Amino acid sequence: MFYQNNQNIYKRNLFRDNRGYFSRYYCPIKINKKKFNKINQINISYNTDVGIIRGMHYQKGKYNEMKIVSCIKGKILDVIIDLRKSSKQYLNSYSFILSEKNRKSLIVPKGFAHGFQVLEKNTYVLYLHSELYKKKFDTGLNAFDPVFAIPWKKSIKKKLSKKDKAFKYLSEKKISIGFGF
């Protein structure tokens, strides 16, 4: 399986001294092995409350992108869904805990939808994108579609944006989803 062995997770090193620490979020020598060879956009998401869910987002067509996702403060349940029609894992979801403490980052390949659930108050998530955001190509999937069996934390009250709530279940979609690679 593509994600079973966590091949797209990497841990960032910390270099500590009496002033604090230094950590590298992106190093082309390490990351290029995963085919992430350009950064066109960097975003940060600040999340005030536990339970916020952002996702499941992706860009279609020529703006389909790779992402590197890091939780730089707090903790998230990070989720991806394989949308590659040629994949044996098509429509499977995979989840990971990313946090300030574990210093893990996730490389999200092209052909995957991405989202997360906030597990601690005042959480910051840093995204490095291989493509620029294009509203016309932006879309998503319903985070609660049972087809994906996403293990959202059930004991937490969930909060979504209007946009994310409006994404339809696959059974309601008239068009197919997926990428041909």
Secondary structure, DSSP 4 states (H G I P E B T S, - for coil): -TTTT-TTEEEPPEEEETTEEEE-S--HHHHGGGT-----EEEEEEE-STTBEEEEEEE-GGG---EEEEEEESEEEEEEEE-BTTSTTTT-EEEEEEETTT-EEEEE-TTEEEEEEE-SSSEEEEEEESS---GGGEEE--TT-TTT-----TTS--B--HHHHHPPPGGG-SS---B--
